[in-house]
């Protein structure tokens, strides 16, 4: 007797199996999606810790220009565009870029810090690749191209640099897990030594002077060792953490120039544990005294002044000072160009994110290069979170006036009564052009001599071949 199936009811024995299979597949897909999401999130964190967006922009379109004594090197597009970026890179391609400076189609200049990135872990490279390939492609190249003179425009010459400087490095290490994490962030992901370590004539980092400070792109990347005057010895742990998180610390120091970019795009996104690990590791770097710094960059916590001001105080003080008939020229310059934001007495307006000048590290530093950079070029709005723009005075004041303004602020607010900057000092910073080291200049001359010799040899060969042909024609 046939059995009739009830309406809506299956008689197939495979149905339960199919349902179970579907549930399993959905579960696996969900788990895979969660793993991929976690990997991509980790990749973004690696990108932040590595400062990728500092040079390549938030959209990865590139364009940041690094001025070197050999010319201008421009950060490339690293978005997943197949035409303009790295959309065709697989994971191993990215690893070769990060560890050897070699992309599928060219060799990179060591302005891309692969000498430091080469210590990145496999897991972080995996995550970074996943994140990079998950971003929106930018279908255009940077407006400017890398511009280096011959023979430095031939990137295969970097092979020699890699042979000399891409070996094992003798950097401070530790057994403590926190210090190991700090070392990894400082030495590799954060590549701090690339800017803060002195370089030799071939631009190789001098590891015996690790993190002792260096000039880069017209800015002083200061000493990060434990020296109490020129380094971080006078900084508290909280000062360092606050500076990395916000670009400011204790109302006495503010990031500017390339470091402000690194804070904004990089360290401000790091977790508290990683900022603490960086701080702990920097404390282990042996102290190296550099320059002629004669007072600590930061006053001790007990010596710091309260920069508070009352409502309307700045306006009242400016009105009073501008009506005074006995102001010196430096005082007039300060009152007209600085006091509205920083206060007549240099107390600033911290509530409005205008920093105090009293005890400010930029004014206490013996090397006034970075102060002059700020006075000349200002600080764009948004350089650091909530920090307003500061105008530059390069087009408004003369070099002599800027020198007088710098001397006044350093001696009045920065405890430097011996400040004697001149118009020549200002002009040097304004028109800075690093001189090519003698060994590289010699290499450049030899390259041109080689080209000239090659042209002569080719010319002689052409002449000889032509002469022989003429002789054979005459004999025939």
C-alpha positions, 0 to 999 in steps of 0.5 A: 500500500502506497504511503502518501506524504502529508502536504508540506512535509518531506519524505526525504531522509537527506533533508536533516543532513542538508540542514546540518550541512548548511548550518555548518557552512554558515558557521564556518563562513561566519568564523572565517569572516570574523577571522578576516575582520580581526586580521584586517583590524590588526593590519590597521593597527600595524599600519598606524604603529608603522607610521604608514599614513604619515608619508602616504596619507590617510587614503594611501595616495602618497605624495609626501616629499622627503628633501635629501642632499641628493634631491627630493624623494616622493612617497608613492601610492600604496593603495590597492590600485593596480595601475598606480598602487600596490593592488597587484602585490601578494603577501610575499611582494609586500614582505620583500618591500618591507624587508629588502626594499625590493618591489616587483618592478623596482628597488626602493630608496632607503628613505622608505625605512626598510632598514628598520621594517626588516625586523617586522614579524610575519604575523604583522606583515600578514595583517598589514597586507590584508588591511592594505588590500582591503582599502579603497584604491586611489586611481592616480599617482602623486602630483610630484615624482622623485627627482634625483640627479644622475647617478642617484636616479638609477635605483639599482645603485641601492644594491651597494647601499644595501650591501653596506648597511642592511646587515644585522644591527647592534641595538639595545635588547632586553629579556623583559616582555614589556621591554621586548615589545617596546624595542619592537615598536621603537626599532622596527614598526615605529622606525624611530632611529631612521630620523633620530639617529645620526647618519654617516656620509653614505646615509647609513645609521650610526648605531653607536649613536643610536637615537642621539638626534639628527637633522632631517628635512630641515628639522632637528629630530632630537635626542631620545636617549636618557641624557638629562639635558639634551635627551629625555632624562628630564621627562617623566614617563607621563610626559613621554606617553602624553607626547606620543598620544597627543603631541603635547606634554605638560604645557611645556612641549609640543610636536611640530614638523614631521613628528606632529604628522607621526603623532597624528597619523601614528602614535595617537592611535596606539594602545596605552600598553604599547605607549608604556612599553615604548616609554619603558624601552626608551628609558633603557637607551644609554645616555648620549650627550649631544650639542651644547644644551646647558639646561634641561629641555623640560623643567622638573614637575615641581618647577613647572608653572601653572599657565592658567589665565582669566577671561579677558586677561589677554585682551586687557594686557594687549591693550595696555601694552600697545598703548605703552610708549616705551616698548623696544622693537622686540617687545613691539614685534611680540605684542603685535604678532604673538601676544593675542594667542600666547599672552603678553606674559607668555602664559598662553591659553591652554583651554583654547589650545594655544600653548604657553611660551613660559618654560616651553621646550622649543625656547629652552633648546640651545639649537633654535632650528625648530623654533625658527622653522615654526616662526617662518612657516607656522603650523597648519590647522589640524596638524595635531588634534584640536590645535589651531593654526599658527601663521608663519611670518616668512612673508610678513617679517624680515629675517632680522625681525624674526631673529629679534622675535626669536631672541626675545621669546627665548630670553623672556620665556625660555630661560636663555638670556644669551640668545643671539640669533641673527638674520643669517641664522634665519636665512639659513633655515629658510633656504636650507639646502643640505650639502651633498657629502663629499664621498657622494659628490665624488661618486657623482663626479666619477659617474659622469667621468665614466659616462664621458669615457664611455662616449669617447670609447663608443665614438672611437669604435664607430670611427674605427669601424667606419674607417675599415669599411671605407678602406675595404670599399677602396680596396674592392 
